[in-house]
Structures are given as structure tokens and as C-alpha cells.
Amino acid sequence: MDFQLLPSSFDNNGCASARQHLTSFVIDDRVAVDAGSLGFAVNDIQRSRIRDVVLTHAHLDHIAGLPIFIDDLFSTLEEPVRIHAIKEVIDVLERDVFNWSIYPRFSELSNTHGPVIEYRVIKPGIDVRVAHLNFRPLKVSHKVPSTGFVISNDATAIALSGDTAEMDEFWQQINEIKNLAALMVECAFPNELEQLATASCHMSPTRLARELEKFDGGGCPVYVINLKPMYRERTIADIEALSIDRLHILNVGKIYTF
């Protein structure tokens, strides 16, 4: 399984930077998880292959690139872009994004091949097939309805928290998975902004360390995602101070093979 965090910002030379303003992951160049920078950062191969987009929640940094992605492909789509999400997320997309005021309601439009999007409702705890992968949505704890996922194929499995604060069901579920290849878990703010992390239902390094005590993954590598770009260096310093050997920062643009 190839896993990549797409870039979403640029340095002073116009090159992709490590700062993560938007969230989009691509698996095997075929399935996207979240769509923050999906319309801007995919390569030509990914753009031609990705027809399944799985959303953790409806905050702007996780959906901003979805309208552009569909718009770019509109006339060439031979099958709809399938958007997999819990009902609450789909309702937000239809009410607040694809509403003709912000962007066209693609659910009402077709090209010469047929519909251009298709909503597929997922439910926490119920496995769903997405392209060649199996997704198990898991409840997490954020300001809006949100899900993390266990993502697997015939050979391996990884887990992704999405945006979250403290959670229990997520840990209970992934602790039952033998030989989990990797865990991606969020940590948005440095310890000095603990109050902001609490108010916005995000993690700080101190809170993340407490949460990882619930994880029975043995030597499973843990990759930190969703570092707020303005505090990235301070958050990384606090994470490194935890001295947890298996804890790493997920690098933007790098392809990880699990």
C-alpha cells in the first residue's frame, strides 16, 4: 500500500513546502482520503485514476479542493467521482458547498457519460469497499461529526485518526488489529497552546502522549499528521521532547509503502 500526504503550500522559491495548510492523502494513486488540496496537488496519473474520495469530516481544510477536482474532470469523466462520507458530511457538502451559491450542485449535473458525482453514505463500525481497499470508519472526537479509518488490503492495514481530541472507540478498534503496519494520528498545536487545542478538539504533544498510552501497537510506527503550519516547528520540538522512538512526523509529498 502506497500512502502519500499531498502538498498544500509553497516556499519562497515556489516549490512545495513542508507546511500543511490543507489535508489530502492519496493511496496507491487511486483513492483519496480528504480533499483539501486534491484539486491542486495531484499529479496527472493520480488525476486520471482517482474516482473515490473518502472524507473524514467537512471542515474546509479537508474539502476545499474537492469542487476544483470535480470541475477539472467534468467533461472527461466516464464514471462519477464517488464521495464516501457519513451522512452529516454529505449534508454539509450539499447545503454549504455544492449549493449553486458557492459552487455548482454537481449532484444535479451530468456529462455525456452520465452523472459526475455519486454520494455513498458510510456508517461508523461498518466496513465498506472503496476501489480495491477496505475502509472501516471509526468514531473520533472533533468539533463536528468526524471519522477516522482503518484502511486495509489483502496484505496490510493502516489506521488514520483524522482530526480529533481524546478518543476511546478508535483505540479499542485498532488494538484488535494484528500486525498493524502504521498509525497516522493528529497533533495540531504545541503544548503552549494547550487551551486552544482543547477548545478546538485537537491534540497537543502532551495530550498525544497520553492518548498513545491507550495504543497496544507494540513496535508499530506512529506518524504525526495535521500540524498547524504556523506552529509546526514548535510542535515538532515538543513531539521530539517526548522521546518516543516509534513516533515520527509524516513528510509531505513522500510516498510511504506499507
Phi, psi and omega per residue, in radians:
M1 nan 2.108 3.084
D2 -1.676 2.310 -3.015
F3 -2.296 2.276 -3.076
Q4 -2.453 2.338 2.970
L5 -1.589 2.051 -3.110
L6 -1.270 2.552 3.086
P7 -1.215 2.780 -3.140
S8 -2.566 0.146 3.103
S9 -2.604 2.985 -3.027
F10 -2.294 2.608 3.083
D11 -1.547 -3.020 -3.065
N12 -1.166 -0.290 3.122
N13 -1.685 0.081 3.139
G14 1.429 0.179 3.116
C15 -1.666 2.734 3.119
A16 -1.018 2.373 -3.131
S17 -1.924 3.003 -3.128
A18 -1.367 -0.222 -3.081
R19 -1.271 2.311 -3.022
Q20 -1.910 1.656 3.069
H21 -1.475 -0.567 -3.066
L22 -2.223 2.722 -3.074
T23 -2.063 2.125 2.991
S24 -2.614 2.236 3.028
F25 -1.972 2.550 3.065
V26 -2.173 2.317 3.141
I27 -1.997 2.146 3.082
D28 0.964 0.479 -3.135
D29 1.028 0.310 -3.029
R30 -2.221 -0.531 -3.066
V31 -2.213 2.330 3.065
A32 -1.825 2.428 2.979
V33 -1.988 1.985 -2.991
D34 1.198 2.798 -2.922
A35 -2.435 0.504 -3.104
G36 -0.965 -0.839 -3.140
S37 -2.028 0.345 -3.013
L38 -1.069 -0.676 -3.115
G39 -1.312 -0.202 -3.035
F40 -1.978 -0.512 -2.888
A41 -1.953 -0.144 3.119
V42 -1.211 2.617 3.017
N43 -1.512 3.092 -3.054
D44 -1.109 -0.657 3.123
I45 -1.135 -0.804 3.132
Q46 -1.095 -0.728 3.141
R47 -1.089 -0.615 -3.114
S48 -1.371 -0.355 -3.032
R49 -1.846 -0.535 -3.032
I50 -1.301 2.005 3.060
R51 -2.236 0.060 3.081
D52 -2.189 2.185 3.123
V53 -2.172 2.116 -3.133
V54 -1.863 2.232 -3.075
L55 -1.923 2.372 3.059
T56 -1.394 -0.720 3.113
H57 -2.872 -3.117 -2.933
A58 -1.846 0.249 3.071
H59 -1.140 2.608 -2.955
L60 -1.000 -0.666 -3.102
D61 -1.201 -0.129 3.115
H62 -1.920 -0.118 -3.120
I63 -2.269 -0.089 -2.948
A64 -0.984 -0.642 -3.075
G65 -1.499 -0.094 -3.078
L66 -1.146 -0.817 3.112
P67 -1.033 -0.713 -3.126
I68 -1.168 -0.698 3.132
F69 -1.034 -0.835 -3.131
I70 -1.186 -0.726 -3.138
D71 -1.020 -0.804 3.138
D72 -1.029 -0.641 -3.041
L73 -1.583 -0.137 -2.876
F74 -0.782 -0.970 -2.993
S75 -1.333 -0.316 -3.045
T76 -1.760 -0.153 -3.081
L77 -1.130 2.188 3.046
E78 -1.729 -0.120 3.028
E79 -2.574 2.705 -3.099
P80 -1.240 2.694 2.912
V81 -1.322 2.115 -3.081
R82 -1.642 2.116 -3.118
I83 -1.825 1.985 -3.101
H84 -1.783 2.122 -3.125
A85 -2.887 2.834 3.026
I86 -1.161 2.763 -3.029
K87 -1.002 -0.671 -3.111
E88 -1.054 -0.627 3.134
V89 -1.259 -0.773 3.113
I90 -1.063 -0.706 3.111
D91 -1.053 -0.687 3.110
V92 -1.147 -0.759 3.127
L93 -1.008 -0.819 -3.097
E94 -1.235 -0.619 -3.094
R95 -1.402 -0.710 -2.917
D96 -1.963 -0.231 -3.098
V97 -2.094 -1.130 -3.121
F98 -1.533 1.142 -2.979
N99 -2.172 0.219 -3.077
W100 1.299 -0.442 3.093
S101 -1.445 -0.766 3.113
I102 -1.552 -0.784 3.139
Y103 -2.756 2.765 -3.137
P104 -0.964 2.558 3.058
R105 -1.445 1.583 -3.047
F106 -1.102 -0.385 3.117
S107 -1.157 -0.256 3.114
E108 -1.767 0.024 -3.026
L109 -2.037 2.661 3.077
S110 -2.400 2.758 2.936
N111 -1.862 -2.870 -3.080
T112 -1.184 -0.271 -3.139
H113 -1.694 -0.230 -3.130
G114 2.288 -2.809 -3.121
P115 -1.009 2.593 -3.112
V116 -1.746 -0.335 3.010
I117 -2.369 2.762 3.089
E118 -2.521 2.168 3.091
Y119 -1.516 2.356 3.064
R120 -2.215 1.965 -3.077
V121 -1.340 2.280 3.045
I122 -1.947 2.781 -3.119
K123 -2.302 2.402 3.140
P124 -0.952 2.362 3.087
G125 1.506 -0.131 -3.109
I126 -1.928 2.063 -3.113
D127 -1.124 2.548 3.108
V128 -2.455 2.493 3.095
R129 -1.537 2.214 3.100
V130 -2.200 1.874 -3.025
A131 0.970 -2.108 -3.096
H132 -1.699 0.138 -3.023
L133 -2.021 2.733 3.005
N134 -1.849 2.265 3.096
F135 -2.014 2.302 2.971
R136 -2.010 1.884 3.111
P137 -1.243 2.431 -3.140
L138 -2.288 2.412 3.114
K139 -1.161 2.381 3.000
V140 -2.221 -3.066 -2.998
S141 -2.112 1.764 3.136
H142 -2.352 3.133 -3.099
K143 -1.247 -0.364 3.129
V144 -2.230 2.849 3.102
P145 -0.956 2.206 -3.007
S146 -2.553 2.691 3.073
T147 -2.352 2.519 2.848
G148 -1.678 -3.091 -3.083
F149 -2.556 2.572 2.752
V150 -1.760 2.209 -3.064
I151 -2.095 2.221 -3.042
S152 -2.497 2.737 2.914
N153 -2.200 -2.834 -3.080
D154 -1.249 -0.247 -3.017
A155 -1.954 -0.492 -2.979
T156 -2.695 2.963 3.106
A157 -2.512 2.498 3.025
I158 -2.265 2.856 3.107
A159 -2.220 2.534 -3.098
L160 -2.359 2.169 -3.071
S161 -1.408 -0.493 -2.893
G162 1.152 -2.925 3.114
D163 -1.306 2.330 -3.069
T164 -2.900 2.806 2.909
A165 -1.878 -2.609 3.124
E166 -1.055 2.507 -3.091
M167 -2.612 2.745 -3.140
D168 -2.153 -0.851 -3.091
E169 -1.025 -0.680 3.125
F170 -0.996 -0.862 -3.122
W171 -1.144 -0.705 3.124
Q172 -1.024 -0.720 -3.106
Q173 -1.237 -0.813 -3.064
I174 -1.317 -0.384 3.073
N175 -1.187 -0.272 3.114
E176 -1.516 -0.119 -3.091
I177 -1.581 2.151 3.115
K178 -1.466 2.427 3.073
N179 1.035 0.734 3.030
L180 -1.049 2.260 -3.016
A181 -1.415 -0.532 -3.115
A182 -2.899 2.642 3.049
L183 -2.174 2.220 3.020
M184 -1.876 2.132 -3.067
V185 -2.373 2.520 -3.030
E186 -1.399 2.696 2.953
C187 -2.729 1.722 -2.921
A188 -1.504 -0.668 -2.939
F189 -2.191 2.667 3.037
P190 -1.254 2.919 -3.098
N191 -1.061 -0.535 -3.112
E192 -1.160 -0.307 3.104
L193 -1.904 0.631 -3.141
E194 -0.990 -0.698 -3.121
Q195 -1.116 -0.720 3.099
L196 -1.159 -0.713 3.095
A197 -1.036 -0.754 -3.139
T198 -1.131 -0.804 -3.088
A199 -1.130 -0.554 -3.068
S200 -1.754 0.102 3.134
C201 1.024 0.928 3.040
H202 -2.181 3.034 3.108
M203 -1.699 2.623 2.832
S204 -1.985 2.894 3.119
P205 -0.974 -0.699 3.123
T206 -1.102 -0.773 3.128
R207 -1.183 -0.660 3.117
L208 -1.086 -0.738 3.134
A209 -1.042 -0.709 3.105
R210 -1.151 -0.677 3.136
E211 -1.165 -0.670 -3.110
L212 -1.167 -0.314 3.030
E213 -1.150 -0.330 3.103
K214 -1.485 -0.139 -3.029
F215 -1.682 2.158 -3.110
D216 -1.721 0.534 -2.975
G217 -1.374 0.105 3.108
G218 1.015 -2.123 -3.111
G219 -1.569 0.211 -3.135
C220 -1.044 2.219 3.119
P221 -1.167 2.506 3.122
V222 -2.063 2.197 -3.115
Y223 -1.972 2.249 -3.116
V224 -1.502 2.317 3.115
I225 -2.176 2.964 3.000
N226 1.143 0.661 3.024
L227 -1.322 2.143 3.136
K228 -1.098 2.273 -2.934
P229 -1.092 -0.611 -3.107
M230 -1.215 -0.341 -3.096
Y231 -2.072 0.274 -3.005
R232 -0.965 -0.886 -3.057
E233 -1.135 -0.713 3.136
R234 -1.184 -0.660 3.121
T235 -1.165 -0.737 3.119
I236 -1.097 -0.703 3.111
A237 -1.067 -0.717 3.113
D238 -1.185 -0.635 3.102
I239 -1.157 -0.787 3.122
E240 -1.080 -0.573 3.129
A241 -1.180 -0.300 3.089
L242 -1.222 -0.414 3.127
S243 0.968 0.802 3.059
I244 -1.745 1.931 -2.961
D245 -1.015 -0.666 -3.040
R246 -1.505 0.059 -3.071
L247 -1.657 2.141 -3.067
H248 -2.295 2.815 3.014
I249 -1.629 2.250 3.096
L250 -1.277 2.144 -3.071
N251 -1.442 2.332 3.111
V252 -1.142 2.326 3.063
G253 1.495 -0.415 -3.119
K254 -1.238 2.443 3.069
I255 -1.663 2.072 3.102
Y256 -1.733 2.339 3.115
T257 -1.958 2.120 -3.113
F258 -2.023 nan nan
